[in-house]
Amino acid sequence: MFENGIVVVGGGHGGSQAVASLRAEGYEGPLTLVSAESDIPYQRPPLSKAFLKEAGHELLPLRPASFYEKNDVTLMLDTKALAIDRAARQLRLAGDRLLPFDRLVLAPGSRARMPPIDGIDHDGVLSLRNAGDARQIRDRLDKAGDVVVVGGGFIGLEIAATARLLGKTVTVLEAADRLMGRVVAPEISAHFLSLHRGWGSDIRLDTPIGRVIGEGRSVAAVETASGDRIAADMVVIGIGVLPNVELGQDAGLATDNGIVVNALMETGAPEILALGDCAAFDHWELGRRVRLESVQNAVDQAKTAARTIVGRPAPFREVPWFWSDQGDVKLQMVGLSMNATHSVTRGAPGDGAFSVFHFDGDRLVAIDSVNRAADHMVGRKLLAAGSSPAPELCADEGFDLKSLIPRPSRG
Ligand SMILES: Cc1cc2nc3c(=O)[nH]c(=O)nc-3n(C[C@H](O)[C@H](O)[C@H](O)COP(=O)(O)OP(=O)(O)OC[C@H]3O[C@@H](n4cnc5c(N)ncnc54)[C@H](O)[C@@H]3O)c2cc1C
């Protein structure tokens, strides 16, 4: 069907799933996965969790190396895609190599956003996006005494919890007035604030970073915007990511905080699809364009893209879910709470296990759970089925929410 075949850019969660799904969907033509990284595609979430704790912790490949061989996927590691020539249907790679394609799937993910402040280039100011970054952070953490984390989001807080566990002095600077404020309920922010403080981190809210102060080439301290100085042997920046849109943008594709795709993961160019962290799409329920950053989103969008390419299109309508492990506490989220009008709580934060159910009017739209995996799992099923239990039932621990999950119809 395709003479030159399909080229997938980005050997992360989405790219690796895309090649797997293309083969699972029966695509038998040439298939190439181009990855800027030197490791075969691996699980990214452990990089801010288990990987930092133990020197011996290895990367966890998403699929064994033999998978790519067995499935006749040409894996080009250490290879950066530089430009798309749409007219010639060719991808230009580093080293002036050209790779022709019939269909191109863009899954280059995102990169850490760095604040434009003085001193940011000093040695020891790090961010965490890939295995190389994680190895650097792990090495530096081993020798550091004072660690400053800039950004109280998921990755920053996971790193802070690990650094405390390793006995480091940890300060977290968060510019907003609560932790993880973009995504979780205020009760969840407050709970994690008290957890992290209890573990011994100095968490400073409403505290933007001002500049990094060095001694020679290396970082020595951080100064907050209001002039407080905090000693630092290392600084980890975790203030969010920027989508890698440039390949698409330079080829004339529309972007809007991400490469714009429709529900089939198609861009405006018929031969190019995009997915995962780099892709922005109009959400079918929210009535706004979103870009999601999660393993589930990248994997499910890759499955959608594969179906589109093989000619069995099915619009992307997966309920998003996400998790974060901080210390020994598990936070799980399902759905999107940005349009929520009110919420109810099931369980008590004081017991260390509770869930916040978010509603938009009388529709259940999202659930944030702390150490309550069962609520999360039920929530995934309820949201997928479009079920909206009454708020008072969600708040009532005596009520079995599972009883509301619609049974699959027989026959
Ligand atoms: C430390 C960390 C912890 C995380 N924890 C969680 C978690 O607990 N739960 C969760 O759901 N999500 C988590 N995430 C987010 C999740 O990993 C991402 O949302 C997901 O990996 C996105 O998949 P992707 O395929 O779009 O991009 P990625 O997995 O980031 O893969 C993109 C790949 O493309 C490569 N690339 C970029 N540009 C080019 C180019 N020009 N040419 C060739 N290759 C290129 C990159 O090097 C990278 O290998 C975490 C992310 C990080 C960094």
Ligand as a Chemical Component Dictionary entry (heavy atoms), coordinates in Angstrom:
data_LIG
# 
_chem_comp.id                   LIG 
_chem_comp.type                 NON-POLYMER 
_chem_comp.pdbx_formal_charge   0 
_chem_comp.three_letter_code    LIG 
# 
loop_
_chem_comp_atom.comp_id 
_chem_comp_atom.atom_id 
_chem_comp_atom.alt_atom_id 
_chem_comp_atom.type_symbol 
_chem_comp_atom.charge 
_chem_comp_atom.model_Cartn_x 
_chem_comp_atom.model_Cartn_y 
_chem_comp_atom.model_Cartn_z 
_chem_comp_atom.pdbx_ordinal 
LIG C1  C1  C 0 10.199 12.517 34.780 1  
LIG C2  C2  C 0 8.831  12.316 34.220 2  
LIG C3  C3  C 0 7.861  11.693 34.991 3  
LIG C4  C4  C 0 6.585  11.505 34.485 4  
LIG N1  N1  N 0 5.649  10.860 35.245 5  
LIG C5  C5  C 0 4.445  10.564 34.713 6  
LIG C6  C6  C 0 3.493  9.792  35.439 7  
LIG O1  O1  O 0 3.718  9.429  36.581 8  
LIG N2  N2  N 0 2.335  9.477  34.826 9  
LIG C7  C7  C 0 2.047  9.869  33.542 10 
LIG O2  O2  O 0 0.964  9.535  33.010 11 
LIG N3  N3  N 0 2.914  10.626 32.849 12 
LIG C8  C8  C 0 4.097  10.973 33.401 13 
LIG N4  N4  N 0 5.002  11.734 32.689 14 
LIG C9  C9  C 0 4.581  12.280 31.381 15 
LIG C10 C10 C 0 4.712  11.242 30.291 16 
LIG O3  O3  O 0 5.948  10.587 30.385 17 
LIG C11 C11 C 0 4.547  11.918 28.945 18 
LIG O4  O4  O 0 3.283  12.555 28.913 19 
LIG C12 C12 C 0 4.657  10.913 27.808 20 
LIG O5  O5  O 0 5.929  10.331 27.803 21 
LIG C13 C13 C 0 4.371  11.572 26.475 22 
LIG O6  O6  O 0 4.653  10.684 25.452 23 
LIG P1  P1  P 0 5.151  11.206 24.024 24 
LIG O7  O7  O 0 5.349  10.001 23.187 25 
LIG O8  O8  O 0 4.266  12.284 23.543 26 
LIG O9  O9  O 0 6.545  11.914 24.339 27 
LIG P2  P2  P 0 7.845  11.303 25.007 28 
LIG O10 O10 O 0 7.558  10.047 25.734 29 
LIG O11 O11 O 0 8.458  12.427 25.739 30 
LIG O12 O12 O 0 8.762  10.925 23.759 31 
LIG C14 C14 C 0 9.207  11.873 22.831 32 
LIG C15 C15 C 0 10.491 11.347 22.215 33 
LIG O13 O13 O 0 10.755 12.058 21.015 34 
LIG C16 C16 C 0 12.140 12.343 20.955 35 
LIG N5  N5  N 0 12.331 13.478 20.037 36 
LIG C17 C17 C 0 12.022 14.784 20.244 37 
LIG N6  N6  N 0 12.327 15.520 19.143 38 
LIG C18 C18 C 0 12.823 14.656 18.234 39 
LIG C19 C19 C 0 13.332 14.805 16.909 40 
LIG N7  N7  N 0 13.346 15.993 16.297 41 
LIG N8  N8  N 0 13.786 13.719 16.281 42 
LIG C20 C20 C 0 13.774 12.493 16.878 43 
LIG N9  N9  N 0 13.305 12.284 18.125 44 
LIG C21 C21 C 0 12.833 13.354 18.798 45 
LIG C22 C22 C 0 12.477 12.651 22.390 46 
LIG O14 O14 O 0 13.867 12.570 22.603 47 
LIG C23 C23 C 0 11.693 11.548 23.098 48 
LIG O15 O15 O 0 12.431 10.365 23.136 49 
LIG C24 C24 C 0 6.275  11.962 33.182 50 
LIG C25 C25 C 0 7.248  12.606 32.409 51 
LIG C26 C26 C 0 8.517  12.791 32.922 52 
LIG C27 C27 C 0 9.556  13.480 32.082 53 
# 
loop_
_chem_comp_bond.comp_id 
_chem_comp_bond.atom_id_1 
_chem_comp_bond.atom_id_2 
_chem_comp_bond.value_order 
_chem_comp_bond.pdbx_ordinal 
LIG C1  C2  SING 1  
LIG C2  C3  SING 2  
LIG C2  C26 DOUB 3  
LIG C3  C4  DOUB 4  
LIG C4  N1  SING 5  
LIG C4  C24 SING 6  
LIG N1  C5  DOUB 7  
LIG C5  C6  SING 8  
LIG C5  C8  SING 9  
LIG C6  O1  DOUB 10 
LIG C6  N2  SING 11 
LIG N2  C7  SING 12 
LIG C7  O2  DOUB 13 
LIG C7  N3  SING 14 
LIG N3  C8  DOUB 15 
LIG C8  N4  SING 16 
LIG N4  C9  SING 17 
LIG N4  C24 SING 18 
LIG C9  C10 SING 19 
LIG C10 O3  SING 20 
LIG C10 C11 SING 21 
LIG C11 O4  SING 22 
LIG C11 C12 SING 23 
LIG C12 O5  SING 24 
LIG C12 C13 SING 25 
LIG C13 O6  SING 26 
LIG O6  P1  SING 27 
LIG P1  O7  DOUB 28 
LIG P1  O8  SING 29 
LIG P1  O9  SING 30 
LIG O9  P2  SING 31 
LIG P2  O10 DOUB 32 
LIG P2  O11 SING 33 
LIG P2  O12 SING 34 
LIG O12 C14 SING 35 
LIG C14 C15 SING 36 
LIG C15 O13 SING 37 
LIG C15 C23 SING 38 
LIG O13 C16 SING 39 
LIG C16 N5  SING 40 
LIG C16 C22 SING 41 
LIG N5  C17 SING 42 
LIG N5  C21 SING 43 
LIG C17 N6  DOUB 44 
LIG N6  C18 SING 45 
LIG C18 C19 SING 46 
LIG C18 C21 DOUB 47 
LIG C19 N7  SING 48 
LIG C19 N8  DOUB 49 
LIG N8  C20 SING 50 
LIG C20 N9  DOUB 51 
LIG N9  C21 SING 52 
LIG C22 O14 SING 53 
LIG C22 C23 SING 54 
LIG C23 O15 SING 55 
LIG C24 C25 DOUB 56 
LIG C25 C26 SING 57 
LIG C26 C27 SING 58 
# 
